[in-house]
Amino acid sequence: MERNVQKASEKIIVALDVSSREQAFDLVKRLSGKVGAYKVGMQLYNSEGPDIVRDIQLLGGRVFIDLKFHDIPNTVAQTSRVMVKRQAFMFTLHAGGGSKMMRAAQQALLDEAAQNHLPTPLSLAVTVLTSISQEDFQQEMGVDKPIAQHVVALAKMAKASGLAGVVCSPQEIAAIRQACGKDFLIVTPGVRPVWAGADDQQRITTPAQAIQAGADYLVIGRPITKAADPAAAAEKIALEMAEA
């Protein structure tokens, strides 16, 4: 079981949704060896600047840069080159930018990695944010179909564009796995253990349910980062995942 727990812990990506280098470093140090990677999103990246990525890497952490790029193809392609130079483990772009944008980004990614003899970061297309409910989707965004159907269409477009995978709600994992195959990466936020609150997430499941559905990585923030003992919380989640 211990080996299974260790393997499960490597699937946990901790969301460093904090505003200072000190807070981020404290979490990285406390969680060393307990999780697989750390997500740096807009809050921390914009508070501390891009060097925060290197600083976390120097502490031994792999970094998932979650800035959700969404712009014209050339702009996102050039930004993807920066992700290679930053030696990101993963990074995100919005599937809503379309196939031309995603294809340009992936080609730039491969070219930059080859030219500089660097690892190729895993490119992930963001589908529909987990904070959006079906009602929001229909009434505010004007899309009159089930979210899951739309998410699968975006995932198939991302795969056809050459991306490594997608970010999606746990509730769409099984449908994407069926549509895109076992080698397509699925990273899911919106994961809440039974002992944690939902916060502002809408389309959620437990870690065990997400693993059973076929997720490759789980992005977990507040249930770990706001816990009295983050390392113990991470271990508890890893055990739940291993038992699944």
N, C-alpha and C positions, 0 to 999 in steps of 0.2 A: 504493500500500500504506500509506503514511503516514497518509492520510486514513482508511482502514479501521481502522488501529490506534487512531487518536484516537476514532473512533466506538465501537470495542470497549472502550476504557478507560472511557468514560462508562457502560458497563453494569456496571462493577465497584463494589461497595459494600464498603468495608473495615470489618470488625468490630473496633471499638475495645474489645476485651475486656481492658482494663487497669484499674488501680485508682486512678490519680491523674490530675489535670488536666495535670500536667507531661508524663507519658507520652503522654497523648492529644494534647496540643498539638504535641509533637515529631513524632508520626506525621502529623498533619494538615499541618504545615508541610513535612515531607519529601515528602509525597505530593501536594501541591498541583499540580493540572493533570494528574495521572497517573491519577486515579480519579474516579468520578462522584458518590460520596456516602460518608458515614461512618455506621456503625451504632452507636448508643449503646444498650447492653443493660443488664441489671440490675446487673452488676458496677460499671460506671462511673457509672451513674445514681444508684445507692444510695451509692456512695463519695463522690461530689462534689456530689450534689444536682441538681435540675432546671436550674439555671442553666448547667450544662455544655452544654446544648443551644444556648443563646444564644451562649455563648462560642465554640463551634465555628463557629456561623453567622457571627460577627463576623470569623473568620479566612477566611471565604469558602466554607465547606463546607456542603453540604446534609446534613440529618440525618434518618436513619431511626431512629425511636424504637421499639425492640423490647422492649416490656414485657409483651406477650402478655396483654392484659386478658381476664379471665374472671370474670364476676360477674353479678348480676341485671341485667336490661335497663336500668333507670334509672341504676344506678351506672356502667355502661360507657358509656351515652349521655352522661352529664355529663363523664366522663373524655375522651370523644371531643371535646367542646367545648374542653377544655384543650389537646388536640393542635392545634387550629386556632390558639389563642392563642399556642402555642409555635412556630407556623409550621413544624411538622414537614413534611418532604418525604413521608415514609411513616410508618405506625405499624401495630402488630399487635394483633390480638385473637384469642382461641381460637375456632375454628369449633365446638368442642365445647360452647360456650355456647348454641348453638342459634340458630334463625332469628329468634326474637323479639328476642334480644339483639343480633344483627347488624343487623337492620332498625332498631332503636331507635338504635344507634350511628351508622349511616349517615345517618339523618334528622337527628339532632342535629348531625352534622358539616356537612351541607349548610346547615342553618339558621344555625349559628354563623358559617360562612364568609360567607354572604349578608348577615347582619346587620352584620358588621364589615368587609365589603369586603376579605376576605382570601382567599388561595388555599385551595382545598380539599385537604387532605392525602390521599394515596393510602391507602386502608384495605385491609389485607391480613389474610386469615384464615389462621391457623396450622393446618395439618392434622395430620400425625403427625411428631413430631420425628425428625430424621435420625439421632439416636443410638439409635433403637429398631429392633431387628431383627425379622424375621418371627416368630422364636421368642419373643422378648419379648412381641410383640403378642398372640400366641395364649395363651401360658402365664401371663403376668403380668396382662394386661388382659382376658383372657377373650373376645377377639373372634376367632371361628373363621372367618375369611375372609382372603384376601390383602390385605395393606396397600394395595396399589394400588387395589383395588376400593373400599375404605373411603375412601381419599383422594379419589378421583373423586367419590364421593357427597357428601363435605364440600365440595368445590370447587363442585359444582353448587348446593348449598344456599347457599353464600356468594354466588355470582353472582345467584341468585334473590332474595337479600336486598339486592342493590344494591351490594355491595362491589366495589372496584376489581380485586381479585385475591386470590391465595393465596401462601403460603409452603409449598413442598413439596420433597421430595427430588428430585434430578435424575432418578431412575429413574421418577418419575411424570409428568414433564413432558409427554411425547408423549400419554399417555392424557388428561390434563387439557386439553391444547390441542385434541384431537379432540372432547372432550365440551363444552367451554366456549367454543370459538371463538378467533379470532385477536386479538380486542380485549381479552380477559381477561388481566390482568397475571399473570405467573408469576415469582416471585422464589425463587431456590433457594440454600440453603446446601449443605453437604456436597459442596463442589467442591474437588477436590485435584488439582493438576498432577501429572504423572507423576513429577516429581522431588521431590515432597513426600510425607510420611508421612500415613497415614489418621487418626492421633490417635484420638479417641474416636468418630469418625463410623463409621456402619455402611453406610448406603445412599448410596454416593458415585459420582461420575463425574469425569472431567477437565473443565476449562473448555471445551475444544473440543467434547466430547460434549454438554455441557449446552446450548451455543449451537446445535449442530446439531439437538438435540431440540426447540428452540423457546423456551428461557428468555429472559426480557426483562432480568433483572438477576441477577448472581451475587454472593452474599455470601461473601467470602473473608477469613479471619482470619489464622491462624498462618503459612500459607505466605508471607504478605506481612509481617505485623507482627513475626515472629520471624526474618526474614531478616537477614543482615548488612547488606544494602542494600535496604530496603523499596521504594524507588523503582524500582530495577533489577528486583526481583521482580515488581512491578506491570506494568512494561513488558514483561517476558517473558511474563506471562500474557496481556496485551492482544494481543501478537503471535500467540500460539497461538490466541486467539479469532478474530482477524482472518483467519487462514489457514483457519479452519473455514468 
